[in-house]
Amino acid sequence: MNRSLPHCEQAFTIAHELGHYLNHHRTRRRFFPKVLDREYQSQRVASLAYRTQRALYFIFTKEWEADLYAFCLLFNLGAGNDIKAFLERHPQKMRMCVLASTICFLKVLPRIIKGLILKFFKLFGLHKA
């Protein structure tokens, strides 16, 4: 780690490398859905599956996954200032940040809805005492 880098760069780099470790080194996970790895009798279907797999490989690289993990981790840790400072230095990562924030929001959405429903029931006295 380069200590001369700003804190936001250090935080993102640590989260990014942790993403590499957890996603690529620690586990033997599949990068593609099983449907793309099957052997097909039809040459057309096999060719389509292979081309789709190759396209996904080039679009969703290991670096892309590690960046997404880094943003999600920083969001979950509440490091909004670090994210903001990082994006000021790397504006090209804004789409990745928006995707990560959407993922994080969708993961907590069921808890938010449950909390709102419970508040509604308490407000109108419909809950069990």
N, C-alpha and C positions, 0 to 999 in steps of 0.2 A: 504494500500500500504506500502510495506517495503522500507523505504528510504535507507537502506543499499545495496539494489540491484543496479546493474549498470543501467544507463539510458536506455539502449536498452531493458533490461528486464522490466523496468517500462512502457516504451512505448508500448511494445508488450502486456503486461498484461492489460493495459487500453484498447487497441484496441480489445483484445480478449473478455474482459468483455462487452464492448460496442456491440460487435457482438452477444453475448448471449442475451443482452437486446433487441436489434433490431430484431433479428431473432426468438427469442423464447418467450419473455415475452410481448412485445409491440403489436405484431400482432398475430392473430390466423391463421397462415398459415398451409397449408397442407405439410407434409413431403414427401408424395408419390404422384405420378401421379394418377389422378382419375381412370385410367384404372385398377389400382391395388386395389382400394377400392370398386369397383362394386361387386354386387352379381351375380354370374354366375350360369346358369342352369347346365352346364356341370361340373361334379365333377372334371374332369381332369384340366380344365381351372381354376376353383376356387382354386384347390390345387397349380397349377403353380403360380397363382397370389399371393397367400399367401406366398409361399416359396420365391418368388422374393422380396416381401415386407419385409420379415424377413431378407433376405440377405442384402438388401439395408439399413435396420435399423442398422445392425451391422457394415457395412462398412462405411456408412456416418453418424457418430454419431453427436450429438450436439457439442461435443468438436472439431470434425473435421471441422464442419461448422464455428465455432467461430474462429479457427485458420486460416482458409481460409479468413474469413472476415478481421481478423487482418492484414494479409499480404497485402491484397488488399488495405486496408485503409492506411497502412504505405507507400505502393507504390504511392498511389494517393496524399499523403501529401509530397512526395519527401524525405522521411526519409531513403534514401539508406544507410547511415552510420549506422543507428540503425539496419536495416535489416542485414547488413553485420556482425555487432558485435553480433547480436542475433544468426545468423547461425554459427558463430565461437563457440559459447557456446552450440548450439543445432544442430549439423550437421544432425541429423535424420530428421529434418524438411525441408531439402533441396528440396525434391520432392514437398512438399506443396508450397514452395516458387516459384518453377518453374511453378506449375499450376497457382498460383495467378498472376505471371508476365504474363503468357500467356493470362489469362482472361483479365487483365488490357490492354494488347496490343490489343486484339481483340475488346475491347470496343472503343478504340480510332482509330482503323484502318480506319473506314469510313471517319473520319475527316482528317486523313493523306492523303488518296487517293483523297479526294476532294481538299485539299490544293495543291497536286501535279498537279492535272488536271488544277486548276486555274492558277498555275505558268506556265504550259505548254502553256495555251491559251494566257497569257500575254506575254510570251517570243516570240511567233510568231504573236502577234498582232491580235489574233482572238477574243479577248474579246470586250465587248461594252465599249465605253469610258464614 
